[in-house]
């Protein structure tokens, strides 16, 4: 679903195109870090007793739940828990 007005999308593409690759990488990194921070706050609010690897797994699941199918998430979680 794309709910961005076409003029806004055009302006955003112009702004991104004007940036150097390093600037785009920096902006993307900051955006990812912000998203991870908010995901961590949401997980901690829902599951306040988690810590360590189990907290990190829940943050990962929160951030990537729409991109990965459930069976993939289970495989990833099993790998992370058993590879330590």
Order of alpha helices (4+ residues) and beta strands (2+ residues): alpha-alpha-alpha-alpha
